[in-house]
Amino acid sequence: MMRWKLLTLAAMLLTMTALAIVVRIQSLDITTRLKQANQSMVAERDAARAQFTHYEQAVALFNQIAGATQDAHQHAVQDFQPRIIQIREALTPERCARLPVPASAVNRLRAHADQIPAHPARADTGHTAR
């Protein structure tokens, strides 16, 4: 009888040890999966931060360009203002300065201006020299 008790106790001890080993292996497997998932999320977060930083820098650059363009426009208007006053003062005494310009003359002038190329003239004709 004592032998059966010892055998049962040994079998229970062996079963508990086997179950503890199985539980430990499963917990290691879960821990490994969790660590991999965490590393993946950290990599995604870092990539998103880098992309956001890039977008933030691009927006700051565009804002800086827009501000510089606006400042340049304001400076150009301020610089040209005295010239406008000089032109007005020079034209005011002229009788023809107060006469309306005929629409046909305006249209001919616009057509002529449209024919002028937008790019500067170049010396390169596209032909080779002889």
C-alpha positions as CSV (number, residue, x, y, z in Angstrom):
1,M,0.0,0.0,0.0
2,M,2.8,2.4,0.8
3,R,4.3,1.6,-2.5
4,W,1.1,2.7,-4.3
5,K,1.1,6.0,-2.4
6,L,4.7,6.7,-3.3
7,L,4.1,5.8,-6.9
8,T,1.0,8.0,-7.0
9,L,3.0,10.8,-5.4
10,A,5.8,10.4,-7.9
11,A,3.3,10.4,-10.8
12,M,1.7,13.6,-9.5
13,L,5.1,15.2,-9.0
14,L,6.1,14.2,-12.5
15,T,2.8,15.5,-14.0
16,M,3.2,18.8,-12.1
17,T,6.7,19.2,-13.3
18,A,5.6,18.5,-16.9
19,L,2.8,21.0,-16.6
20,A,5.2,23.6,-15.2
21,I,7.6,23.1,-18.1
22,V,4.7,23.4,-20.7
23,V,3.5,26.6,-19.0
24,R,7.0,28.0,-19.0
25,I,7.5,27.3,-22.7
26,Q,4.1,28.9,-23.5
27,S,4.9,32.0,-21.5
28,L,8.3,32.3,-23.3
29,D,6.6,32.0,-26.6
30,I,4.0,34.7,-25.7
31,T,6.8,36.9,-24.3
32,T,8.7,36.6,-27.6
33,R,5.6,37.4,-29.6
34,L,4.9,40.4,-27.4
35,K,8.5,41.7,-27.8
36,Q,8.3,41.3,-31.6
37,A,5.0,43.2,-31.7
38,N,6.4,45.9,-29.5
39,Q,9.5,46.3,-31.7
40,S,7.2,46.5,-34.8
41,M,5.1,49.2,-33.2
42,V,8.2,51.1,-32.1
43,A,9.6,51.0,-35.7
44,E,6.2,52.2,-37.1
45,R,6.1,55.0,-34.5
46,D,9.6,56.1,-35.4
47,A,8.8,56.1,-39.1
48,A,5.7,58.1,-38.5
49,R,7.7,60.7,-36.4
50,A,10.3,61.0,-39.2
51,Q,7.5,61.5,-41.8
52,F,5.8,64.1,-39.6
53,T,9.0,65.9,-39.0
54,H,9.6,66.0,-42.8
55,Y,6.1,67.4,-43.4
56,E,6.5,69.9,-40.6
57,Q,9.8,71.1,-42.2
58,A,8.2,71.4,-45.6
59,V,5.3,73.4,-44.3
60,A,7.7,75.7,-42.5
61,L,9.7,76.2,-45.7
62,F,6.5,77.0,-47.7
63,N,5.4,79.5,-45.0
64,Q,8.9,81.1,-45.1
65,I,8.8,81.3,-48.9
66,A,5.3,82.8,-48.8
67,G,6.3,85.4,-46.2
68,A,9.4,86.3,-48.2
69,T,7.3,86.7,-51.3
70,Q,4.8,88.9,-49.5
71,D,7.7,91.0,-48.1
72,A,9.3,91.4,-51.5
73,H,5.9,92.5,-53.0
74,Q,5.5,95.1,-50.2
75,H,9.0,96.4,-50.8
76,A,8.4,96.6,-54.5
77,V,5.2,98.5,-54.0
78,Q,6.9,100.9,-51.5
79,D,9.9,101.3,-53.8
80,F,7.8,102.1,-56.8
81,Q,5.4,104.5,-55.0
82,P,7.6,107.6,-55.5
83,R,8.0,106.7,-59.1
84,I,4.2,106.6,-59.6
85,I,3.9,110.0,-57.9
86,Q,6.6,111.4,-60.3
87,I,4.8,110.0,-63.3
88,R,1.5,111.4,-62.2
89,E,3.1,114.8,-61.6
90,A,4.7,114.7,-65.0
91,L,1.5,113.8,-66.8
92,T,-1.0,116.0,-65.0
93,P,-0.2,119.2,-66.9
94,E,-0.6,117.4,-70.2
95,R,-4.0,117.8,-71.8
96,C,-3.9,114.5,-73.6
97,A,-3.2,112.6,-70.3
98,R,-6.9,113.2,-69.3
99,L,-8.3,111.9,-72.6
100,P,-9.6,108.3,-72.8
101,V,-7.6,105.8,-75.0
102,P,-9.6,104.2,-77.8
103,A,-10.3,100.5,-77.3
104,S,-8.9,99.6,-80.7
105,A,-5.5,101.2,-79.8
106,V,-5.5,99.3,-76.6
107,N,-6.2,96.0,-78.4
108,R,-3.5,96.6,-81.0
109,L,-1.0,97.4,-78.2
110,R,-1.9,94.2,-76.4
111,A,-1.7,92.1,-79.5
112,H,1.8,93.6,-80.2
113,A,2.9,92.8,-76.6
114,D,1.6,89.3,-76.9
115,Q,3.9,88.7,-79.9
116,I,7.0,89.6,-77.9
117,P,8.6,86.4,-76.7
118,A,8.6,85.9,-72.9
119,H,12.2,84.5,-72.8
120,P,15.2,86.8,-73.3
121,A,16.8,86.9,-76.7
122,R,19.8,84.5,-77.2
123,A,22.8,84.6,-79.4
124,D,22.5,80.9,-80.1
125,T,20.6,80.4,-83.4
126,G,20.8,76.7,-83.3
127,H,23.0,76.6,-86.4
128,T,26.6,75.6,-86.4
129,A,29.2,78.2,-87.4
130,R,31.0,77.7,-90.7
